[in-house]
Amino acid sequence: MAKKTGISRRTFVAGTGAAAGSGLIPIPAAWAAVDYKKFAGTKLEANLIKGPRGDLLQKYEKEFTALTGIEVSSEVIPEQQQRQKIVIELTSGKPSFDVMHLSYHVQKRLFERGKWLASVTPFMGNAALAEDDHKESDYSSAGLTYAKSGPELMSLPWSVDYFMLYWNKELFAKKNIAYPTNFDELIKAADALTDPASGTFGFVGRGLRNANLPLYMSFLLGFGKDALDDKGNLAIETPEAIEAAKIYKHLLTKCAPPGVAGYNWMESQASFLQGKSAMWLDGVGWAPAGEDPTRSRVVGKIGYGVLPKGPAAHASPTFGDGIGIPPGSTKKEAAFLYCQWAVSRTMGGRLLQTGGGVPFRNSVIGNAQVQAGVTMPKEWLTCVIESAKISKLGLPVVVPVTEFRDIIGTALTATLSGGDPATELKKASEQYKPILEKSEKG
């Protein structure tokens, strides 16, 4: 027999509504006649990625249990290890989890080919499971592009991450430098703000192999190009791709801290929050730490800017997370309720308001009350909204995307130790092309 929680569904809804009135989380819209207690006593295993999104679900999972009587045991794992773990378990055919956190920009095609996701379309059409306000039409087109395979919705779009430019207003003011509006101004500002003698650098970003592709793509998209051409062929030997690599090399060798070739987002963030780097280009979801005085020395000094324009385009590389159910789970209905809760207006509002991510649901991002409760500076929210208008997929949607990141990322990192961008990209292209061609034929 399921243990009584002492909190009814009505009490839960009323409580979240009261909190919303204080500007912390949104008031839920009309709830359907979903029997949330139908699966009380069920135990779910959730496999999540360590970060603002996974941490948020784990923090509030007791509320889900109070609402449904479903117990959740969640494992929160660093990103790279989590991706490897779930692929190994899904390949075995006997995953230990009922719910999994997905990185669409890395795993979409891989999961489609492996048939590792159970369709949630039947659940979305079931009034006994889906809330009244939970419709496909409430998701952005980018979210649906990521989550759908043909007509089927294979997971629930959860959070979108746009790349933006964090900048130290105090350091800019000292040099009387304005926020850069294009790539040329970005480079000039980074040069001017670099002063190794004082331990201050103009720019910091990902130099680490594999992790560095999103930073490089930020520049390539600004040249109006992608890593693949319109026919799906690799296109990283073009003049634009080489120029983008030259910008990457210049910023990380002339304007960044020593050792940047080993930096992922964590090390880059640390440099910026310590006030050692004037600019940091990365995802909007890493912003909360900058306003936390226990973690940041630049609280109140951070600017949140839309990525400057490139020579041919204005683009913000976009990445996305989702949440789904493996086909082998024997608790799919209960798992769907958890996934639905994870992307609900309440949880989506919390995600946006804490600065941990941007929900794919239009009813959340466009809700005035949700926006009013955002705890991040208004400039951050404005940056999110404006970045959405120029969003472009930040990585090619191919099965061997990990190999893409490894091989091209190795070439980019090689430029930081003196490699010529054109030469390194040519070698990477020759290495990756047969992998891509074999994958597409498979």
Phi, psi and omega in degrees: 000137181292140178287132179287135183271338182085359178237119181276163177300320180298318179296320180299312181296317180297320181295318180291327178295319179296319179296323180296324180298336179273000178088008183273315179219160184281154172286127179298148175283187182305133179265143179282175179277056180277130177276087185293339182270000184302327184251023178304137182096345177292145176245125181250146173251124180244131179252112188238160178268135177295126182155184184304323184283310178298320180296323181296316180296317180296322181299322186253010185297336177294331175294321178297318178296320178297324181286322191245339187079004179271126179272138182239130172246109185252138176248122181250117190236142175308147192310303185297318180292323180296316180299317180293318183298312184290328177294317178300314183289321179293323178297326180290340182084358181226066180295150182274358186241157178255342180223140179222144177274127184248144170256097186304318186293346178249327194246356186306300184293323179300316180289326176296313182294322180281349184054051187259010179233138174273134179299137176258002179303315178299325180288322179296332180267005182257110183296342179279349181240322185267134178290156182304322185270004183259096182232153176304323184295346180276352179268147177294160181298324179296319179297318180291325177299318178292316193273339185265148171233103189065225180278351186270136172272111189265353177195175178255123178297131189248297186216138177253144180234118177262145174276137182219175180249114172277134179220146183271105185297326181294315179294323178296317182295322180299328180260004180054047181251136179273159177299132183291138180254349178213175184298319180300315179293326177298313181295316180297319179294318180297319178298313184292330184271357181272123180216081183305328182299326179262003179076023181246137182233152186282337187208148171216146180190179185290119175252347184292134177311138180083306180291341188276353182298318179301324178292314178299317180297332177302323179277318181299317179298330178291342175271006178077017182237164175236174180288338175242148177276185185296341181263004179086010179271149179297136185221060180250014174251008180288160177303323181293318180296322179291318178297321178297321178292328178293320177296314178304311181297315182300310184297322184271346177256329183260338190233003187245163181295155175301143178085007184296340178298342178256009183274130164259196181294328184296313180292323178296316179300316181299317179299317181292316183291338176276358179079015182271341180234136185279333180222146178217124182256115181193191187286151181295336184287350180268008187290323188307322182300330181293337180257012180257110184297343177279348183238343189233138175263003184239026178303131180082356181249357187272133171257146180241108188241144173296141181308132178301158181288147173268180181298333185235347184203159174245111188218145174242113178304136188235137181229160185214150175245151174221178178220131187215184187234128177289146181302331184281353180294137177265007183233043189298320182295315178296321179296322178297319178300322178294314180299318180297320177296320182298325182257010183296167179296326179294308182288325176296321177297318178298318181301311181292317186292331178271354180081011183278352180169177182236114182299148175284346184280124181298326183291344178269305184296331182264004183278122183298323181291321176298313180300322180295335181267003179296127183274345177284161177303149181304327180299326178295314180295319177299319179297319178300311183296318181288326178294326179300330182287340182238024184289139175223143179305131187276348178218150178295142180271087180225161179294309182277053181288330177295317177296323177301312181294322180294309187287311180291324179297323177296319179297317181294317179296326179296329178294335182286342177253021174112355181294146177280127184306314182296317181294316182293321179292326178295315178298318180295321180297316180296327180282324187273330184307311180296329178293315179295315182297317179296321180295315183291335179275343184285000000 
